[in-house]
């Protein structure tokens, strides 16, 4: 599997394109906006969009989902967990709150839960339910590559905010320590914003989730 990170929206959100080298089938994770930029990456690499995947319902991650789906008809939308339905249903309100152009809501073809898998070409991603930042946040993990797209759960040196509706700090910490870190120190992750890191690096040095786990 290969991937490309495509920063989108004024929040510089890390939309990510994962693809199968054998089949050139691709999944776009968190198309928050700037759909033309995302489509250009697909075209440049000779990829066919197979899945639109969503980690959670915040507008900088999901605001471009409906627009991308309209540009590539028939491509299924998968994720997040159904606990984030209220965020997606409230996309118009989010648009006003954060000063985004009006964006359309959407209904995923498939709500995801922990233990599910998603596939494009020969690539299979594991779905991990990691609530805390939002109640329905999911993470996509490719064991063979030891790469995860973690959305806004964990960042280099920081963690996701928990002051939005139905965010919960203790739940977020448990998601990181009990769901993500056991995958292994050598797993690299793409966060929703900012540079990549590894679970080992964050377990040792992240002031929010390190300490006795170092």
C-alpha positions in Angstrom: 0.0 0.0 0.0 1.1 3.6 -0.7 -0.3 6.9 0.5 -0.3 10.6 -0.1 -1.2 13.3 2.3 -3.3 16.2 0.9 -3.7 19.2 3.2 -7.1 20.7 2.7 -9.3 23.5 4.2 -8.1 26.5 6.1 -7.4 24.1 9.0 -4.7 22.3 6.9 -6.5 19.0 7.6 -4.5 15.9 6.4 -6.8 14.3 3.9 -5.1 11.1 3.0 -5.2 9.0 -0.2 -4.4 5.3 0.4 -4.0 3.0 -2.6 -3.3 -0.5 -3.7 -0.2 -0.6 -5.9 -1.4 -3.8 -7.7 -4.8 -2.5 -8.8 -4.5 1.3 -8.5 -7.7 1.3 -6.5 -7.8 4.1 -3.9 -9.5 5.2 -0.8 -9.8 8.9 0.2 -9.8 9.4 4.0 -11.4 12.6 5.3 -12.0 14.8 2.3 -12.8 17.9 4.3 -12.8 20.2 1.3 -10.7 21.3 -1.7 -12.1 18.5 -3.8 -10.3 19.6 -7.0 -7.0 19.2 -5.1 -7.9 15.7 -4.0 -9.0 14.6 -7.5 -5.8 16.0 -9.0 -3.8 13.6 -6.7 -5.8 10.7 -7.9 -5.3 11.6 -11.5 -1.6 12.3 -11.1 -1.1 8.8 -9.7 -3.4 7.0 -12.1 -5.8 5.9 -9.4 -9.5 4.9 -9.4 -11.4 6.0 -6.4 -13.0 3.0 -4.7 -14.0 4.2 -1.3 -14.6 7.5 0.6 -13.7 6.9 4.3 -14.5 9.2 7.2 -12.9 9.2 10.6 -15.4 11.5 12.3 -18.0 14.1 11.6 -16.2 17.4 12.1 -16.5 19.7 9.0 -12.7 20.0 8.3 -12.7 16.2 7.9 -16.1 15.5 6.4 -17.2 18.8 4.8 -16.1 17.7 1.3 -17.6 14.2 1.4 -20.8 15.0 -0.4 -19.1 17.1 -3.0 -16.5 14.4 -3.7 -19.2 11.7 -3.9 -21.1 13.9 -6.4 -18.0 14.2 -8.6 -17.4 10.4 -8.6 -20.9 8.9 -8.7 -21.4 5.4 -7.3 -18.4 5.4 -4.9 -19.5 4.3 -1.4 -19.0 6.4 1.7 -18.0 4.4 4.8 -17.7 5.7 8.3 -17.6 7.1 10.8 -19.3 5.2 13.7 -23.0 6.0 13.9 -22.4 7.9 17.2 -21.2 10.8 15.0 -24.5 11.0 13.1 -25.4 14.2 15.0 -22.3 15.9 13.7 -22.9 14.9 10.1 -26.6 15.9 10.3 -25.5 19.3 11.6 -23.1 20.0 8.8 -24.9 23.2 7.8 -24.7 24.5 11.4 -21.0 23.6 11.5 -20.5 25.5 8.2 -21.9 28.7 9.8 -20.0 28.2 13.0 -16.6 27.8 11.3 -17.1 30.2 8.4 -17.0 27.5 5.7 -18.9 27.8 2.5 -22.3 26.0 2.7 -21.6 22.3 2.6 -24.0 19.4 2.1 -24.7 16.7 4.7 -24.6 13.1 3.7 -25.6 9.6 4.9 -22.8 7.0 4.8 -23.5 3.9 2.8 -22.1 2.1 5.8 -21.6 3.2 9.4 -18.5 1.6 10.8 -17.7 0.0 14.2 -14.7 -1.4 15.8 -13.6 -4.8 14.3 -14.9 -3.9 10.8 -12.7 -3.9 7.8 -12.7 -1.9 4.6 -11.1 -3.0 1.3 -10.0 -1.4 -1.9 -8.1 -3.5 -4.4 -6.0 -5.9 -2.4 -5.6 -3.6 0.6 -7.6 -4.3 3.8 -7.8 -1.8 6.6 -8.8 -2.6 10.1 -11.4 -0.2 11.7 -10.8 0.8 15.3 -13.4 2.7 17.3 -11.5 5.4 19.2 -14.1 7.7 20.9 -13.2 10.8 23.0 -12.6 13.6 20.5 -16.0 12.7 19.2 -18.1 9.7 20.3 -18.1 8.1 16.8 -14.4 8.6 15.9 -12.8 5.7 14.0 -9.2 5.0 13.0 -8.0 3.1 9.9 -5.0 0.8 10.3 -3.1 -1.2 7.7 -1.2 -3.9 9.6 1.1 -4.9 6.8 2.4 -1.4 6.4 2.2 -0.6 10.1 0.5 2.7 9.1 -2.6 4.2 10.7 -4.7 7.2 9.9 -5.9 8.4 13.3 -7.8 11.6 12.5 -8.0 13.9 15.5 -7.3 11.2 18.2 -3.6 11.7 18.5 -1.0 14.2 17.3 2.7 14.6 17.5 3.2 15.8 21.1 -0.6 16.4 21.7 -4.0 14.8 21.6 -7.4 15.7 20.2 -9.6 18.4 21.7 -12.4 17.2 24.0 -14.3 20.4 24.5 -16.8 19.9 21.6 -20.2 18.4 22.3 -19.9 14.8 23.5 -16.1 14.9 23.7 -14.6 13.2 26.7 -11.0 13.5 27.9 -10.8 10.3 29.9 -12.4 8.3 27.1 -9.9 9.8 24.6 -6.9 8.8 26.8 -8.3 5.3 27.1 -8.7 5.1 23.3 -5.0 6.0 22.8 -3.5 3.9 25.6 -5.8 0.8 25.2 -6.6 0.7 21.5 -3.7 2.5 19.6 -0.6 1.9 21.7 -1.0 -1.9 21.9 -0.7 -2.0 18.0 3.1 -1.5 18.5 5.7 1.2 19.0 6.8 0.8 15.3 3.4 1.8 13.9 3.6 5.2 12.2 0.5 7.3 12.1 -0.9 10.1 10.0 -2.8 12.6 12.3 -5.6 14.8 11.2 -3.3 17.8 11.4 0.5 18.3 11.5 3.4 15.9 11.0 3.5 12.1 11.2 4.8 10.4 14.2 4.9 6.8 15.7 3.0 5.3 18.6 6.4 4.6 20.3 7.5 8.2 20.0 4.2 9.4 21.5 4.1 6.7 24.2 7.6 7.8 25.4 7.4 11.6 25.0 3.8 12.8 24.6 3.0 14.8 27.8 -0.7 13.8 27.6 -0.3 10.0 27.2 3.4 9.3 28.0 4.9 9.1 31.4 4.5 5.8 33.0 3.9 4.3 29.6 7.5 5.2 28.6 
